[in-house]
Amino acid sequence: MAKNISVLDWCVVRLGEDHNWWVAETSDPVRWDVDGLSIIDPRQLQHLIELVESLRDYGFDQNIFEAAFIPFRIDKDLGNGKVRLRRMKESLFESDEKLFALPNVLDEENGPYADLIDHLTRCRVKMLNDLFKFESKLAVDEVEDEIREEQNSSFIQGKAVHNFDELTSILDYMPAGYDTDEEAPVKGAEDETAADDLPELDEAEEEKLKNDESLKWDDDEDSDEKDDDKEGKEKDIDDEDGDEDDDKKGKAADKDEEEDEKPRPKARGRR
């Protein structure tokens, strides 16, 4: 009688055309259906761990994350884009091994992975409502419906949704009209409010401030200095022109004096 394999000890994964890893075979084919079964690789796992760090202040529970995955490490390279993985008992957050993480989807509705999806969605919604001042607060159901609609669109097109894409669609979720780079709109709104709270000045006070020398900008002072320099240069030019005129007048007077000093020709008498 054949032995019934009921424990998932190993699995064989293949690299798909989408550069994601998909399960091709398991040691427990009875409970694990490999059709469309995806697995998260070490690079993707590290990225997810970095994303959930921002949710710790909003109730993120690391234990829920750990319980949602079965850790594996590489056991043997089978070639042709296939790798055999061996199950490990390691913490996804603390292990030094390069681990693969298989989502525990045996119970898609109420299992550990389903709990993680719900947990991450609630944490993300809580964070967004805290960071952004929406006209009306985001609701968990609203976010779930929007993400599910996108997934259904992929299913209709015959595309299997990889678990990494499913998780990042939650962790990177932003409502329409907002950008992921806008991490401090609330602060900007506070700055505008602070500017609006500044007291208004009447005309007399504004005029007084305009004439206050201590409140002049450096550019104004530089402008005044330039005007003074310009006036000074113009005055120097006028003085030089005046000196030149005086020199010309003096030379003309000297010339007249020389003419007077020259002996005049004698008048000739009539014959």
Phi, psi and omega in degrees: 000129182292144179282131180278113181278115183239002180243133180275097181264328183211166175205155176250129182241153180235150178272118182279173179294339179274008179067019172253160180262136181232145181282130180254333183201148178226162177281356180229072183289346181292313184262337184255115177267120185274358180291110180073018181273115183258162178222144183271128182274170184303321179295315179294322180298317179297322179294318179296320179298322178293322181292321184285346179301323181290348182264357183297327179284356182240027172096010180298132181248112182298327181296325178294322178295312182298319183292340184278352184230153172249118184280141176225156171231161182293129178255319182199139175272117183270355181080171180055035177076017179242144181224138176266131182247145178247136181293143181234160172247080184227155174279130179296333183269334189248348183287145175271352179286152172275098189261145166266152181231114178266118179298135179277092185248025178301322174244097187291337184269319186231012182280180182301322180290322177297323177295322180295317179303313180295319182295314181295322180297316180294319179294318180295316179297319180296319180294315181296319178295334179280324185275330185241145177263084178285155176301321173222139185299145176294146176245146181301316181299323181296316180293317179300317181295320181293316180293320180295325179296320178294320179294319178298326178296321178293319179297321179298325179279002178080021181256132175279136180272120179287145182298329178296316178294323179296318181287317181291333177295334177276312185289338178253008186298134173221138178293158180303138179093356179239151182247148179295339179281345181276079184265356182221045179293331180296319179298319179297321179295323179294322179297318180295321179296319179296322180292323179292336182279355180294139181291146178274144181257143175279173186298323181295317180291322178297317180296322179295319180291325179298322183272000180282113183298329183288345182258007180289144176281161179301324180297322179295317180296318179297321180296317179298317180297320179296319180297319179296318179296320181296316180297321180296318180295319179298322179294319178297320179296318179297319179296320179295318179297322179294320178296319179297319179297318179297322179296317180298317181296321180294319180294322179294322180293320179297321180296320179296320179296322179295320180297322181291327183283341180293141178293136180274146179295145180285145180281134181275136180280165180279142176272000000 
